[in-house]
Amino acid sequence: MKITGVRVHQLDLPLREGRYTWADGKFVEVFDSTVVELVTDAGISGWGECCPLGSAYLPAHATGVRAGIIELAPQILGLDPRSHDILNRHMDRCLRGHPHVKSAIDMAAWDVTGKATGLTVTALLGGRAQESVRLYRAISQIAPAAMAENVAGYRAEGYTRFQLKVGGDADADIERIRLCAAAMAPGEVLVADANTGWSMREAARVVAAVRDLDVHIEQPCPSYEECLVTRRRTALPFILDEVIQDLPSFLRALHDGAMDAINLKISKLGGLTRARQLRDLCVACGIPMTIEDSWGGDIVTAAIAHLAASTPEEFCFTATDFNSYTTVELAPDAPRRVRGRMAPSDAPGLGVTPDRALLGAPVWEI
């Protein structure tokens, strides 16, 4: 089997709640997603998606993803999409860095492999370790009292894990955390995610002020070194996200005892192939994961569901149903939230069938 064509689509994903706000006042109202169709000489096509969280979150942006795919696509023609490691090494030789560019291509290759073998991506990633995965809900950064009020609404949708967007003014963030912690019910989990938004001084103030609460602290500062200093200042459970970019950065953090869990984002690592490698290393080292991506719609959500469902439950801290945040239903057969949990499709590959009419004509193809 050989790759014979690549089609690139652009898809707007407006937010149901109008706006998503995180650290330092950054916000997005309409996500710009790139959808890739990988075409083969076997008559099988695979689908992938990459959707950066705006342009000021990680070193990636939507138009750059498409430009990179246009650069890379001609150089993968003729390769076997089922040979994931070979495909990834070739992409790395042709384009240094830019994991977000490679993620949608790699994801589509896994979809092709599943369809060609009659297996789900869950099976290809190691087998069904969970029938369904527990989801978290991100609470967009607004006034502290309003964020606490949102907990009840999300609880009614079945969520029991809540990721509170902080990383703004330290005093306001302390109030946000305390009010939301007071709104938690028994058995629920609260994560205060600063998304790199605090200085070390601000992080020190916050972790000291909330040391009596049952809350996880996630990615307080921009750099690994600043996060490590904060980690050593608090006994609260600690999650790293943005600074875990690959296997070497994870191994460094593991050696330093820098975290209790990580946030594993598929596109940040370059796709499912590299995400599986880090996932398996985390399991071997006893590190739980939030399994997700930077953002996305139905295709990304399906990939998350497969990766999370093939992960032992004790190491799958939580996962994300991004398609519930947006107004666009691209693939009616994509996974959907049911009482705060999500299950992958039992159909071969990713198990998603995008609506070509909704997707429209490709913005580029070869």
HELIX and SHEET records of a PDB file:
HELIX    1   1 ALA A   23  GLY A   25  5                                   3    
HELIX    2   2 ALA A   62  LEU A   72  1                                  11    
HELIX    3   3 ALA A   73  GLN A   75  5                                   3    
HELIX    4   4 HIS A   84  CYS A   94  1                                  11    
HELIX    5   5 PRO A   99  THR A  117  1                                  19    
HELIX    6   6 VAL A  121  LEU A  124  1                                   4    
HELIX    7   7 PRO A  144  ALA A  156  1                                  13    
HELIX    8   8 ALA A  170  ALA A  182  1                                  13    
HELIX    9   9 MET A  200  ALA A  209  1                                  10    
HELIX   10  10 TYR A  224  ARG A  231  1                                   8    
HELIX   11  11 LEU A  247  ASP A  256  1                                  10    
HELIX   12  12 ILE A  266  LEU A  269  1                                   4    
HELIX   13  13 LEU A  272  CYS A  285  1                                  14    
HELIX   14  14 ASP A  298  ALA A  309  1                                  12    
HELIX   15  15 GLU A  313  PHE A  315  5                                   3    
HELIX   16  16 PHE A  322  SER A  324  5                                   3    
HELIX   17  17 ARG A  356  LEU A  359  1                                   4    
SHEET    1   A 4 SER A  45  CYS A  50  0                                        
SHEET    2   A 4 VAL A  30  THR A  40 -1                                        
SHEET    3   A 4 ILE A   3  PRO A  14 -1                                        
SHEET    4   A 4 TRP A 364  GLU A 365 -1                                        
SHEET    1   B 2 TYR A  20  THR A  21  0                                        
SHEET    2   B 2 PHE A  27  VAL A  28 -1                                        
SHEET    1   C 2 VAL A 133  ARG A 134  0                                        
SHEET    2   C 2 ARG A 341  MET A 342 -1                                        
SHEET    1   D 8 TYR A 136  ILE A 139  0                                        
SHEET    2   D 8 ARG A 161  LYS A 165  1                                        
SHEET    3   D 8 VAL A 189  ASP A 193  1                                        
SHEET    4   D 8 HIS A 216  GLU A 218  1                                        
SHEET    5   D 8 PHE A 238  LEU A 240  1                                        
SHEET    6   D 8 ALA A 261  LYS A 265  1                                        
SHEET    7   D 8 MET A 289  GLU A 292  1                                        
SHEET    8   D 8 CYS A 316  ALA A 319  1                                        
END                                                                             
